[in-house]
Amino acid sequence: MAVEFTESNFEELALKSDKPVLVDFWAEWCGPCRMVGPIVEEIANDYDGKAVVGKVNVDENPAISGKYGIRNIPTILFLKNGEVVDKSVGAVPKNVLTEKLDSQM
């Protein structure tokens, strides 16, 4: 299951992770986000133990969204060693996300 990233746990769970991290920026009211959500959950299950996969609700955690300049959602950031190494904007197929994640392994 995808981790729920918040302003209180983001640094510990995402930035300090020794594994690659996929962060899905989303909101309840966002139609494309609802299409990407189940894909992110599948990836979380597929990569359990190999990567950290989580979601940031932009309405509830504006500081994280602001820090990374998130203007469009869904935006998915790929982090390695606390740094953004790749990103995807908009609804994309699962294989696009898994290829980006695999390249961080």
HELIX and SHEET records of a PDB file:
HELIX    1   1 PHE A   10  PHE A   10  1                                   1    
HELIX    2   2 GLU A   11  LEU A   15  3                                   5    
HELIX    3   3 GLY A   31  ASP A   46  1                                  16    
HELIX    4   4 PRO A   62  LYS A   67  1                                   6    
HELIX    5   5 LYS A   94  ASP A  102  1                                   9    
SHEET    1   A 5 VAL A   3  PHE A   5  0                                        
SHEET    2   A 5 VAL A  52  ASN A  57  1                                        
SHEET    3   A 5 VAL A  21  TRP A  26  1                                        
SHEET    4   A 5 THR A  75  LYS A  80 -1                                        
SHEET    5   A 5 GLU A  83  VAL A  89 -1                                        
END                                                                             
